[in-house]
Structure formats: C-alpha cells, structure tokens
Amino acid sequence: MENKGLRRTIMTLAFLIFVLAWVGVVAAKFLTDSLAVFTAAVTAAAFATEGLIWVLAIVGGWAIFARRRNFWKRMSGDQSSYYDGDRP
C-alpha cells in the first residue's frame, strides 16, 4: 500500500473511532440512568478525541516529511519550482 493510501486509511480509522465514541456518549446519556456508565463513555470519548488530534498531527507531519523538499522551498520563498514537473 502506498503512503498516501496508508495515511488516508489511518485518518479514516481514527475519525471513525472518534465518531463512534461520541455516539456512545449520546447513547449512554439517553439509554441509561447510570452516572458511572455516562462518565466512562465521556472518558472514552475524550481519549478518542485526544487520539484523533495526535493521529492528525502525526499524519500531517508525515505528509510534510514526505514532501519536505517542496515544503522547504515554499518556506524559504524559493518559487523556482514547487513541483517536480515542468509548469506551463
């Protein structure tokens, strides 16, 4: 699997876990009267949110690392060639 596909798969999985965790919070709120269950669901959703933030940061950093030559050219103001191919 190529890097772009792997990055997309990882981000999709992290986002799916995040959404399911918050759906679990809503379900715990409306389906149970237990404060302990609701607290556990919110705690799990908070960890899922934190995990999503870290995954996005790591994958974003990974993408920048993979395109570091073009990134540094943009950051340094060198506009001679942002891309590896010829521009019209």
N, C-alpha and C positions, 0 to 999 in steps of 0.2 A: 504494500500500500504506500502510495506516495505521501509526502509530508503534508501537503495541503488537505488531502482527504483524511489523514490521521488527525490533523488539528480540528477539522470540522466535526469529525466523529467524537472527539473528546469534548468539544464545546457543547455539542448536542446532548451528549450523555449527562454532562454537568447541569445543563439547563433543565433537562427532563427530571433529574433528581431534585433540583430546586423547586420546580413547579409541583411535583408530587408531594414534596414535604409540606408546602403551604396549603395544598388541597387537603392534606391530612390534618392540618391545624383547623381548617374550616369544618371538616368532618368531626373532629374531636369536640369542637365548640358546640355544634348543633346536635350531635348524636349521643353525647354523654354529659352527665352532670358532675363527673369526677374532675376535681381541680388537679389531681395528680396526673391524670391522663392528658389533660389540656396542657399542663406545664411541660410534660415530656414531649408532646408534639411541637410546642413552640420552641423548646430547646433544640430538638432535632432540626426544625426548620431554620433556626438561627445558624446551626453548624452547616447546613446545606447552603445557606446564603454566603457564609464566610468561605466555604469551599468553592462556590461559584466565582467569587471575587478573585481568589487565588488562582484558580484554573484560568480565568480570563487574563490575569496578569502574566502567568507563565506562558500561555499560548501566544499572547501578544508579543512577549519578549522573544519567544522562539521564532515568530514570524519576522521580527526586526533583525534578529541574529542571522536568519536565513538570507535576508536581503540587505545585509549590513553595508555592502559597497555602495548601493544606491542611497541608502539611508544617510551615510556619512557625506556623500556628495550633496545631498539636499541640505543637510545641517550646516555644511561649510559654505554653501552658496555657490558651489560649482554647478552651473547649469549647462555644461557642455554635453553631458549625456546622462540622463536619469535612467535610461533603459539600455539594455544590452544590444538592441537592434537599432537600425537607422530610422530616424524620424523624418517624415516628409517635410 
